[in-house]
C-alpha cells in the first residue's frame, strides 16, 4: 500500500478538522466585521429610504421643497432611531449629513437634480481614494477594517497576505464605484430629475453588495489578522509578572 493509499491518521484528521474550523471562524469574523463597518442590512436600507422618498414625492408633485424636507425628515428619524438603539454615532449621523448636504445644495441652486450631486461627488471621490491609496501601498480598505479586526496597521509590514487581500478589495470598491459614476454623471446632464433619481435608487444596493461580497471573499481567503491589542495586553501582563517577580526577589534578599 502506497502512502497515497493509506487512510489518514487520527492526527491528520484532527489537523484537517482544525483547518476547517479556522477557515470557518475566519469567514464568520470577516462577515461580522464587514457588517459592523458598513452598518449591515439596516444601513443599506437607511441609505435608500431618503432618496426613494425624495424621488417618489418629486415624481408625483414636482415640488422640490416638499420632497427635500420629507427626505431630510425621514433621515433625521432614522438617525434618532439609531441613537435610541444605542448604535454608533457614525451610523446614526452619516445618512443625516449626506441627505442634509443634498437638500442644502438643491435649495441653493433651485435645481432638484442637485439633491443627488453631493452624493455623486462623494462616490467619485471615494472611488479615487480607494484606487490612489492602493497605488500608494496603503489600501483604504485596510485602513478602514484594520481597527475592526483589532489589527490596526500590522497588515502593512507583518502580514503581507492580508495586505494583498486589502489591496484587491480596495481595487474592487474603486472600480465598482467608478463604473457607477460612469452611469450616473452622464444622466445628471442628460436625464431629468425623476429619471436620474430612479436610476440612482436602482444602483444603490447591487454595486454595494457586489463590493462587500468580493471583500468578504478576499479577506476570508487571507491569513488571519494579527490581534495587536491582545499582543499589547500580553506584554502588559508579562511586564507586571516580571515586576512582581523582581519585587519578591528583592523582598527575599532583604529577609535573608
C-alpha positions in Angstrom: 0.0 0.0 0.0 1.5 3.3 -1.0 1.4 6.5 1.1 -1.4 7.8 -1.1 -3.5 4.7 -0.4 -3.1 4.8 3.3 -6.0 6.1 5.3 -5.4 9.3 7.1 -4.3 9.0 10.7 -6.1 10.4 13.7 -3.6 13.3 13.8 -4.2 14.1 10.2 -8.0 14.1 10.8 -7.5 16.4 13.7 -5.3 18.8 11.7 -7.8 18.8 8.9 -10.7 19.5 11.3 -8.8 22.4 12.9 -8.0 23.9 9.5 -11.7 23.7 8.5 -12.7 25.2 11.9 -10.1 28.0 11.5 -11.4 28.8 8.0 -15.0 28.9 9.2 -14.0 31.1 12.1 -12.1 33.4 9.7 -15.2 33.7 7.4 -17.5 34.4 10.4 -15.2 37.1 11.8 -14.9 38.7 8.4 -18.6 38.7 7.8 -19.2 40.2 11.3 -16.6 42.9 10.7 -18.0 43.9 7.3 -21.5 44.2 8.8 -20.1 46.3 11.6 -18.1 48.5 9.3 -20.8 49.2 6.8 -23.9 49.2 9.0 -25.4 45.8 7.9 -28.7 45.4 6.3 -30.2 48.2 8.3 -27.5 50.6 7.0 -28.3 49.6 3.4 -32.0 50.3 3.9 -31.2 53.7 5.5 -29.2 54.8 2.5 -32.1 54.0 0.2 -35.1 55.4 2.1 -34.5 59.2 2.0 -33.6 59.2 -1.7 -36.5 56.9 -2.5 -38.9 59.2 -0.6 -37.5 62.3 -2.4 -37.8 60.9 -5.9 -41.3 59.4 -5.2 -42.7 62.7 -3.9 -41.0 64.7 -6.7 -42.3 62.3 -9.3 -45.8 62.9 -8.0 -46.0 66.7 -7.4 -42.7 68.2 -8.8 -42.3 70.2 -5.6 -38.6 70.5 -4.6 -39.2 71.9 -1.1 -41.7 69.2 0.0 -39.5 66.4 -1.5 -36.3 67.7 0.1 -37.8 68.4 3.5 -39.5 65.0 3.6 -36.2 63.2 2.7 -34.4 65.2 5.4 -37.1 64.5 8.0 -37.0 60.7 7.4 -33.2 60.7 7.6 -33.4 62.5 10.9 -35.9 60.0 12.2 -33.7 57.1 11.1 -30.7 58.7 12.8 -32.6 59.2 16.1 -33.8 55.6 15.9 -30.1 54.6 15.6 -29.2 56.6 18.7 -32.2 55.2 20.6 -30.9 51.7 19.8 -27.5 52.8 21.2 -25.9 52.3 17.8 -22.6 54.1 16.9 -22.8 57.8 16.2 -21.1 57.2 12.8 -24.0 55.1 11.6 -26.6 57.4 13.2 -25.5 60.7 11.6 -23.7 59.7 8.3 -27.0 59.4 6.5 -28.4 62.6 8.0 -25.4 64.6 6.9 -25.4 63.2 3.4 -29.1 64.0 2.9 -28.7 67.4 4.5 -25.9 68.3 2.1 -28.1 67.3 -0.8 -31.1 69.3 0.5 -29.0 72.5 1.0 -27.4 72.2 -2.4 -30.7 71.7 -4.2 -32.3 74.6 -2.3 -29.4 76.9 -3.1 -29.4 76.2 -6.8 -33.2 75.6 -7.2 -32.4 72.5 -9.3 -33.9 69.3 -8.0 -31.2 67.2 -9.6 -28.6 68.9 -7.4 -30.1 66.9 -4.5 -28.1 64.0 -5.8 -25.0 65.8 -6.8 -23.1 65.8 -3.4 -23.6 62.1 -3.1 -22.4 61.5 -6.6 -19.3 63.6 -6.0 -18.7 61.8 -2.7 -18.9 58.5 -4.6 -16.4 59.7 -7.2 -14.0 60.9 -4.5 -14.3 57.6 -2.6 -13.6 55.6 -5.8 -10.5 57.7 -6.4 -9.4 57.3 -2.7 -9.6 53.5 -3.0 -7.5 53.5 -6.1 -5.0 56.1 -5.2 -4.4 54.7 -1.7 -3.9 51.2 -3.1 -1.4 52.5 -5.7 0.5 54.2 -2.8 0.7 50.9 -0.9 -1.8 51.8 1.8 -5.1 50.4 0.6 -8.1 52.3 2.1 -9.9 49.1 2.9 -7.1 48.1 5.2 -7.2 51.5 7.0 -11.0 51.1 7.4 -11.1 47.5 8.6 -7.8 47.2 10.4 -9.2 48.6 13.7 -12.4 46.5 13.3 -10.2 43.3 13.1 -8.1 44.6 16.0 -5.0 44.5 13.8 -4.6 48.3 13.2 -1.8 48.7 10.6 0.0 45.4 11.4 -1.0 44.1 8.0 1.3 46.6 6.3 4.6 45.1 7.5 3.8 41.9 9.4 1.0 40.2 7.3 1.7 40.6 3.5 -1.2 38.2 2.7 -3.7 40.4 4.3 -2.2 43.5 2.7 -2.7 41.8 -0.7 -6.3 41.0 0.2 -6.9 44.6 1.3 -5.4 45.8 -2.0 -7.7 43.5 -4.0 -10.7 44.7 -2.0 -9.8 48.3 -2.5 -9.4 47.8 -6.2 -12.8 46.2 -6.3 -14.5 49.0 -4.5 -12.7 51.7 -6.6 -13.6 50.1 -9.9 -17.2 49.3 -9.0 -17.8 52.9 -7.7 -16.1 54.3 -10.9 -18.5 52.2 -13.0 -21.4 53.6 -11.0 -20.2 57.1 -11.6 -19.8 56.4 -15.3 -23.5 55.7 -15.4 -24.8 58.5 -13.1 -22.8 61.6 -14.3 -24.0 61.4 -17.9 -27.5 61.0 -16.6 -27.0 64.1 -14.4 -26.5 66.2 -17.6 -28.9 64.4 -20.0 -31.8 63.0 -17.9 -34.5 64.7 -15.9 -34.7 64.6 -12.1 -37.0 61.6 -11.9 -35.0 59.5 -14.4 -31.8 60.3 -12.6 -33.4 59.6 -9.2 -34.9 56.2 -10.1 -31.7 55.0 -11.7 -29.7 56.2 -8.7 -32.1 54.2 -6.4 -31.7 51.2 -8.5 -27.9 51.4 -8.3 -27.8 51.9 -4.5 -27.7 48.4 -3.2 -26.5 46.0 -6.0 -23.0 47.6 -6.5 -22.6 47.8 -2.7 -23.5 44.1 -2.2 -21.1 43.1 -5.0 -18.2 45.1 -3.4 -19.0 43.7 0.0 -19.1 40.1 -1.3 -15.8 40.5 -3.1 -14.2 42.0 0.0 -15.6 39.0 2.0 -14.1 36.6 -0.5 -10.7 38.2 -0.5 -10.4 38.5 3.3 -11.9 35.1 4.1 -9.0 33.5 2.0 -6.4 35.8 3.5 -4.3 34.9 6.6 -5.9 35.7 9.9 -5.4 39.2 11.4 -2.7 39.8 14.0 -4.5 41.0 17.1 -2.2 43.8 18.2 -4.5 44.6 21.1 -4.1 41.1 22.5 -0.3 41.4 22.0 -0.2 44.6 24.0 -2.3 43.1 26.7 0.0 40.1 26.9 3.1 42.4 27.0 1.5 44.3 29.9 0.7 41.1 31.8 4.3 39.9 31.3 5.7 43.2 32.4 3.6 43.1 35.6 4.7 39.5 36.3 8.3 40.5 35.8 7.9 43.4 38.2 6.2 41.2 40.7 8.9 38.6 40.5 11.6 41.3 40.9 9.7 42.7 44.0 9.5 39.2 45.5 13.2 38.5 44.8 14.1 41.9 46.4 11.9 41.1 49.4 13.5 37.6 49.8 17.0 39.1 49.5 16.1 41.7 52.2 14.8 39.0 54.6 18.0 37.0 54.1 
